[in-house]
Amino acid sequence: MNWDNIFKTLEKYTQYKHYLLLFDQYKLPRKQSRDEMSKVLHEAVTDEGFIGSIMSETAMDEWLALHQKDGNNYSFVYNLQEKIQDGLLNNLYVSRNKYIKLRLWDINPHNESEDLNSVMPNLTDITLVGIHRNENAGTYTFSFVSPCEVTGSRADGSTRVFKKVFFSHCVFFDNSNDVKVIFNPTSNLQHVNGVRKERFDWTPIANMVFNKVQEYIGGVLIVAPNWIPQALYKFAEEATSHNNPKITAASFNAQEMIEEFAAEVLKQAGVDTINEPALISRLIQDIQISFESQLFEIYSVEEEKENSLTIFKQRSDGITHIISVESTEEGFKIGPAAQAARRSRQDGDIDLLGVNLKTNDRMYKFLVEQGTDAYLIRGTNTFIEEEVVNIVIRRLNEYRTKIQVAAERHIRSEEGTSFPEAK
């Protein structure tokens, strides 16, 4: 292993939290700085001691290629029409050395030269540097590096272009048709391997990685995430639910009174409630929302003990309604923002949701957004472990299954109704 290149890569791209995850796994002593951590890591791999090294070179090579999957990343989640052929991913993993032509430690990331052709001359294309298997998670991960160009500054403050390493990963799951493309949204990016993002849209970069992995697994067809607005609606409703039987009972008991009150108010205003059923339904709904919101203020909101969720941002129909709340504790559970968010969900499809996830006594903050080919989960300047993102994916998959089952039942019901007429 070329430790000179490894040290340079660690210095440029590895965060302190990346070290912490690895050091906890191997029970290595923590240090105060990244530089000290890199020295401990070097010793753990190279010091044979009496019974061999603490960490093998193979494990080090795998971690080096894989560790950037955790962080302030974007995760694009595609859904395949059909699962990958049985055994294909495992065969690629077993024969990975046949496909990996470049190791990350073969690359010297020093990039001060303004002659970009002389910087990392062996990194000229998106390149496979690892195929990994995680038995516990049931995943196969293909790790890639690509050349990218970013704008930066010279010592005198003038602008110049730097060549850097762009890390990306493509993750396949044993128990679903999902495929996840992960990368860090590099600041001041010009392009990745000649591919440019579209303003704030990183889809072209994600598609480049997704297309590259198909060189190894073969061509695939994807299912557009048209179900995401419904799933985000269910996500928001569940995340903002009070989970309090007192509120449920009070709301149920007041239902008839609210309906009568709404009808009477409209009659007093000269509205024909018989010919305007949509209007009265909307008023009833608004009163119910306001009533429950007041109950939230009086009674406590029951939180989930594990993987509790709150909402801090909601966007409907692109830009029609954007509602945000700064509180990371209550989110849209109580207060005026909660009422506005619930009303907005009734009026249009949700295409973006800001989610706070509390797990293992830590709060994670990220956005879930609909896309054309894939939906996107992106961090908001927070270091997020890959497994935390998977919690959200699993929750969305639960909603997707319910949506699909309901749609199939509806189709069967319509077919059953129309069948006698077809005779």
Helices and strands as residue ranges (DSSP letters): H 3-13, H 16-26, H 34-46, H 57-66, G 67-69, E 74-79, H 88-94, H 96-99, G 104-106, G 116-118, E 127-134, E 139-153, E 159-173, E 178-183, E 189-192, H 203-217, H 228-239, H 245-253, H 255-268, H 277-298, E 308-316, E 321-324, H 335-347, E 350-359, E 362-369, E 375-379, H 386-422
